[in-house]
Amino acid sequence: MKKSKFSLLLVLSLVLSVFLTACYGGGNQGSSDGGDKDKDSKEESNVAQELKVLESSEIPSMDSVLAEDTISLSQLNNTNEGLYRIDENQEPVPGMADGEPEANEDGTEYTIKLREDAKWSNGEPVTANDFVFAWQRALNPETGSAYGPYMMMGKIKNAEALYNGKAKPEDLGVKAKDEKTLVITLEKPIPFFKSLMAFPTFYPQNQKFVEEQAANFGKKSENLVFNGPFTIQGWEGPADTEWTLEKNAEYWDAKNVSLEKIQFNVSKDPQAAANAFEAGEADVTPKLSTPAVIAQYEGDDRLLRWLEPTIFWLKLNQKNEALANVNIRKAIAMAFNKEDLTNEILNNGSIPANYAVPKEFVTHPESGKDFREANGDLLTYNAEEAKKLWAKGLEEIGQKEVTLVYLGGDTETSKTVDSYMKDQLQNTLEGLTIDVQSVPFSVRLDRDKTMDYDIQAAGWGPDYLDPISFSDLWITDGGNNRMAYSNEKYDKLLKDAQTTLANDPAKRFEALQEAEKVVLDEDAGIAPMYQRASNLLINKNVEGFTYHLVGPEYSYKWIKITDAE
């Protein structure tokens, strides 16, 4: 790993004292504008189009087929592009696609023309075969993609059969009609098709380049090729703490990309990040979820805040004998005070989550009511009931004491939350010992894949605007289940939602609401903690910063640096 000069600044900046007052600025439709939009283009052209960004973690993967975390997905969103991309208004707009797709009458087949001027950063054209190759690769079990089967099975024709070895790659419902024409065949109509196509798993990959790189593909910046607004430079792999994005001259829309360079450095300490921001060493910070740091900026219009449709929960690995017991799982899910967690520990605008599908995310297609209105709160905090369920569960498994490995993150915020959770669980449930193991994000992902944990603090943000983006996480043996949860009733509800009810939006919606009751009320398959609010600092001279509510978190394509004070 490279030694970062910036890391020294972060250490030194911890000794600085920052006393500030604040108000928060909310972005319109996910876009935050800083500076004076009335300045003429000549004046703006004299301002260096360079941005300094602090990120909360290293990049686990830059292979669009393998990436499954927010850091990787955001970097891919800015260096690559699919058929569509999500714009400043949270709407899918053409990316590699040359305009709108042509669909057949029942919405199960799309014909999409690619831009004639779409190129890779090595100058080669982006072709329809690049999509075919990438999607087939994502469904090859030997590739090890988690999102490939998760995003494609049940959506793209023959995806499940291909993944299970019952079909050939050429049977997959994606064909190159010619070099610039792609035909996609679906298992069923998908109302959020264009939004789905904007997700990085559906990005193209240059087959010739990938095969030339072989096992080295995606390992470092030199082993990558790009078709998006920027290219990544100086990235030496998942342990690297600094890298640079540079404007991609071969990008089809390069004329509308103002930024020439984005310098990234990893900062896992919120106070250090804030201090670096004040010292002029950063234009954008990571999300600041530490109450003490956020309090410094109450009233400051450089603080940007929004409520995300992102939920954090405890995954309960049922391969563990104790956690295979439903009463023990329910006890854990009811044993911690969520109000104190959000109001006292986080104190950042986050709210308690007594649900598996977030508030203010999706509404009933007929009534317009929020998803939450029908089910209300599930698995609420109840210490006394938790103690009773715990005692009953211990009796059922014949144990008086239980030790559980709690897998958490290594950021300061994660450590604070995990410490609180350990205290709450141990003090409420007699005989429980929590062994917290704080590890880097990439390590946590690896241990999640191998199910090397008992309890895991994890979060999930939606990949597209539909409740099933949360609901299908817990299907038996699903690619993101990884906690041995299984319920036939739940599986049937999800299957119905994707098949027999696919063309009945209201009943489909209600089936997904019923599924939520099963995974929480009946099974306590997970233990929801909170729905996250995001807070970050952004300089006033950064215009066009865009965050997203689904899929990758950020887009830098529309940013322009002004000379605003």
N, C-alpha and C positions, 0 to 999 in steps of 0.2 A: 504494500500500500504506500502511495506517495505521502510524504510528510507535508502537511499543509501549513504554509505561513499564516494562513487565516486562523488556524487552531490556536496559535500563540496569542493572537489578538483576543480570541474569545476568553482565554484564561485570564489575560490582563484585564479585560473589560469587566470581569466579575467583581473587581474591587471598586468600580465606579458606582456612585450613588445617583439614581435617577428619581427626581421628584417632579411628577407631572400631574396635570389635571386633564379631564377628558369628557367626550361624548362619542358615541360611535357613529360611523358613517355606514349606511347600508347601500349595497350595490343595486342598481336597477337591472332586473332580469339577469343577474349574475355578472354584471359588468360594472367596474368601478372606474370613474373618470376623475383624473387629477389634472390640475393645471388649467390653463385658459384656452378654450377651444377656438377663441377668436384670433389668436396670433396667426400671422400670415405664414405661408409655407416657407418663405425665404428665411424668416427668423427661426423657425423650427429646424430648418436644415442645418443650422449652425450648432445645434445641440447634439452631442455624441449620443448615438442610438445604442447605448450599452446599459444593461440591466444587471444588478447584483442581487441574487436571490439566495436566501438561506433555506435549506431543506431539512426536514426532521429526521431523515434516515438515508442510508446508502441506497443504491439502486440494486435490487436483487437480480433483475433480468432485463435485458434489452432485446430479447427474442419475443416477438409479438405472439407467437404460438405458446410460449411458456409463461409469460408474464401473468400475474394474478393479484398483484398488490397495487395500492394507490400510487406509490412512488413510481414504479415501473410504468404503469399505465399512463400517467401524466407525461412522463418523458417520451414515451412512444407517441402519444397524441401530438406532441410538438415536433417530432422528428419524422413522423410517418403519417400516412393518410389512407383511409378506406374509401369505399364508394361514396360515403357521406361523412360529414363531420358536424358536430354540434356547434352552433354559432353563439354569438353574444346574447341572443334572446332565447337560448335553450331549445332551439329548433334545428332539426337536421337539414343541412343544405348540401348541395352537390360538392363532392371532393374530387375523387378520381372519375366519378360519373359525369358524363356530359349532359346534364339536365335531369329531367324526371324519368323514372323507369316506365316501361310499357308493361302493363299487367294483363293477364288473361281475365276472362269474365268472373271466375270464382276466386281470384286473388291467390292462386297457388303457383303461378309461374311469372317471373319477372325477366324481361329482356332489358339489359342496360348497356348503353354505349359508353365507352371510355373516352376521355379527352385525348385528342390527337397529340396535344403538347405535353402530356403527362410523362415525366422522365424520372429515372432514378438518379441519385447524386453522381453516379459514375457515367452518366450520359446515355445509358441504355433506356429504351422506351418501357413504360409500364404497360404490360399486356394482360389480356384476359387470362392467359395461362398462369400468370403470377398469382392470381386469386385461386385458381384451381389447385395449383401446387400447394399453396399455404393451407388451404382448407383440408386437403387430403393429409397433409403432414400433421395438422392439429388432431386428426382422428386416427392417426397411427399410434397404437398403444406403446410402441417402442420409443416414440418421441417423448412420452411422459407429460403430455399437456393435460392440465386439470380443466381449463376453460374450454378446450376443444369439444369434448363430449358434453360438458355442462351447457355450453351455449348453442350447440348444434343439434344434439339429439332431441327428437321430437319436433324439430323445426325444419331442418334441411333434409330433404328426401334421402333415405337410406343411410343417414348418418349413424344411427344406432347399429344397423346391420354391419356397416363398415367397421365401426369400432369393435364390435364383437366378433369380427372375423367371418361374418356370414355374407359379405358382399365384397366386390373388388373396388379399388379406388375409383375406377372409371364409372362405377354405378352411382357414385355420390351425385346429388342433385345440383351440381355446379359444372357448367360446360363452357368451353371457349368456342363459340360459334365461328369466330374468326379472331384475328389479333386484337381487335378493339371492341368485340361484342361478347358480353357475358350473359349466359342464361342460367337463372337460379330457379330450381323447382323446390317447393315447400311441401311438407307433410300435410299442412293445413293453412288456412289463411292466418296471417299475423298482422294485426292492426298497427303494430309498432315497427313494421319492417325496416323503414329507413333509419329509425333510431337504433335498431339492432345492428344494422350494417355499419354504423359509425363506431362500433366497439372494436378495440384493437385486435381481438381474436380473429376478426374478419378482414384484417388488413392483408394486402398482397405481400408476397416475398419473391425476390428475384431468384428463380430456381438455379440458374447458372452460378450465381454468386454463392448461394447457400451450399451448393454441392461442392464448390471449389474450396470453401472454408472448412467443410466437413465438421469435425468435432469442435473446431475453434469458432464456428459461427456464433456471434453474439457474446463472445467472451470479453472482448475489449472493443473500443471504438474503431480500431483498425480492422476489426472483423465484422463490420456492419456496413450496410448501404441504405440510403434513405430516399423517401419520395415525398417528404413533408416539408414544412416551412423552414426547418432547421436541421443541421447535422450535429451529432455529438462528437466532441473532440476531447482528447486527454483523459478519457475514462478508461481505467485499468482493471475494471471488474467490480464485482459485488462488494468488495471491502473498501473501495475507493471513497474518499470523503470530499473530493472536489472534481469538477468537470466543467466543460464549457459547451454551450450550444452556439453555433454560428449559422448565419443566414445561408440557406441553400439556394445557390444561384440557379439551379436546375428546376426548382419548384415552379409549377405552372402559374402560380399566383404571386411570384416573388415581388412583383412591382407593388403589391399592396402590403408587403411585410416591411415594416420600418426598422425593427431592431436588427442590428448587425451582430450583436454578441450578447450572450447571457452567461454570466459567471455564477456557478452553483458551488456552495459550500455547505457541509452538513453541520448543523448545530442542534444538539439534543437538549440543551439547557435553555428554557424560555427566557430567563433573566439575561443570560449571556447573549442571546439573540437580540433582545431589546436593547442591550447596551451597545452591541455592534451597530444596530440600526441608528441609534443616537449618535454614534461616532462617525456616521457616514459611510460605514463599510458594508451596508446592505440597504437595498431599496424595498425589498419585500421579505418579511420574516416567515418562519413556519407558523402553524396555528399555535396560538398562545393560550393554553388551557390552564395555566397556573394562576390561581386567583390573585396572588400578590403582584404578579406582573400586569395582569389586566386592570387591576385597581389603579395602577399608576397612570393609566390612559383613559380613565372615565372622563369623558368630556372632550377628548382629543379627536379631531376629525380625521386623523391618520389611522384610527382604529376602524377596521371593517369587520362587521359581524353579520352572520346569517344563520338561520336554523336549517341544518341539513336533514335530509331523509336518511340519516345514518344512525344505526343502533349498535350499541356495544352490549355484549352479553357474555355470560360464562358458558363455554361449551363443556358439557359433562360427558366424559368418555365412558360409555357403558361397557367397554371391555374390562373396566375395573369392577370387581365384584360388588363393592359397596354402591357404586354409582349405577349399577344395573338394577338397583332397587328403587322403585318409583317413589316410595316415601322418603328415602334419603335425598333423592333429587329435589322433591318438593320442599323438603326442609331447608336445603341449601338456597333454593330460589326465593324463599320467604324470610330468610334469616338476616338480611342486611337492609339497613334504612336507606332507601333510594333518595328520599327528600334531603337527608343530610349529605348524601354523596354529591348531589347536584348543587345544593345551596351552600354547603360549607366547604366541601373538598374541592369541587370543580369551580363553582361560583363564576361561571362564564357564559350563562345563558342556556346551558343544557338543561333538559327536563327529564324527570323520572320516566323510565320506560316500563310499562306493565303490559307489553305487547311485543309481537314479532314483526309487525308491519307498521311503519311509522305514521305519525300524525302529519297532516298537511302534505300528503304525498299523492294519493289517488282518491277519486270519488266514484260513487256508484253511477253507472252509465245512464240510469233512468232518473233516480231521485236526486242525484247530485250531492248526496251526503258523503262525508268523509268516511273512509274505510273503518275508522275507529268507532264511529257512532253505533254500529250494530253490536260489536263485541265489548266495547268499553275497556275497563281495566281488568287484566288477568294476572294472576300470580303476584298480588300486592304484598308489601311488607307486613308480616305478622309474626313477631318474635315468639309469642306464646304458642301459636299453632305450629310454628316451625319446631319448637322443642318437643311437642307431642309427636309430630311426624318423625322426628329424628330418633326418639326413643323407640318408637314402633319399628322403624327401619333397622335399627341396630339389633333389636330382638329377632327380627326376621332373618338376618344374616348371621346371627349367633356371635356378635362382636360387642365389646364394650368400648373399644377405642378404634379410631380409624385415622390413618395418616394419608393425606392426599397431596400429590405434587401439583402445584399451581404454576402454570407457565405464563409468565408475563413479559412485558417489554423492558428495554433498558433505558428509555427516556426518563427524564425527571418526573414528567406527568404520570407515566405508566407506573413508576415506582411508588408515587404518592397514592394513586388509586389502589394499587395492589396491596399496599401496606394497610390501607383502610379496610379493604375487603378481608384480609387475613384477620385483622382485629375483630371485625364484626362477626365473621363466621366462627372463629374460635371462642369468642365470648358468649355467643348465643347457643352454640351446639356443644354441649359437654362431651368431652372425649374425642373431639376433633382436633387434629394437628394439621396445619397448613404449611407445606414446605414451598415457599415462593422461590422460583428460579427466574431471574431477570436475564433475558438474552436479547441479542440484536434481532432486528426484524427478520432478516434473512434466515437466521437460525430457527426462529419461531415457525417460519413457513415450512422449513424442512421437517421440523418435529411434528408439525400438524399433519404433513403428508404421511409420516410413518406412525401417526397416532401415539407419539412418545410423550404423553402427558396424562394427567387425570382430569384436572380442571384447566381450562385455557381462557384467558381474557382475550376476546376477539371482537372485531367490529365488522359491519357490513354496510356498504352503500350500494344502492341499486345500479344495475347495468343499463336499464331502460325503464321507461315510465309505465310500469305495470306491476301489480302486487306479486305476480308470480316470480319476479326477480328476487323476492325474499322467500316465497313459499316453497319453491322447488329446491331450496338448499337442503331440506331435510328428507328428501325422498330416499328410500332404502338404497344403500350403496351408491348414492349420488356422488358426483365428483367433488362436491364441497361439504358433504356430510362429515366424514372423517371423525365420527364419534360413536359409530356403531348404533345410531338410533334407527329404529325400524318399527313401523306401525302400518298394518295392512289397510286400515280404514283411511289413514292419511294418504297412503300411496294411491288408493282408489279415487279419492277426492281430487288429487292432483292430476291423475290420468284423465278423469272426466273433464276437468277444466281445460285440458289440452286436446281433447278429442270430441266426445259427444256434445260438450257444451261450448265448443270453440266458436260456434256461430250464434250463440245465445249469450250476449254480453252480461245481462243481468244475473242469470242463473250461474254463469261462470264466476262472476264476482262473489256471489253468495257462497259458492262451493269453497272458494279460497278463504272466506271468512270462517267457515266451518272448520276448515283445515287448521286455522290458527288456534281455535279452541282445543283441537285434539293435541297439537304439539305442546301447548302450554297448560291448559286446565287439566287435561287427562293425564298427560305424560311428563310434564316438566322436562321436556327434552333439552331445553336450554333455560338459562336463568337470566332474563333481560335486566340490564342495569340502567342505561340512560340513552336518550336520543341527543346527539351531539349538536351543540352550537359552535360555529367556527368564529374565531377571532384572530385577525392578523394585522400587522402594521404594514402600511404601504405609503411610500413617499408621495407628496402632492404632485410631483412632476411626472408621475407614472399615469398615463392616460390609456384607458382601454383594457385594463386588467380584467380578465374574465374567468369566473369560476363556474363550475357546472354542478347541477343537482343529480345528474345520472352519468355513469361511466367515468372516464378520466376526470380528475378534479379541475385542472387548469388549462387554459389556452393562452399562449403568448403571441399568437399570430397578429392580434389587433393592437398590441401595445405600441405606444409612441412616447418617447421621452420629450417633455417640454421644458421650458426654462422657468416654470412656476416656482415661486418661493414657498 
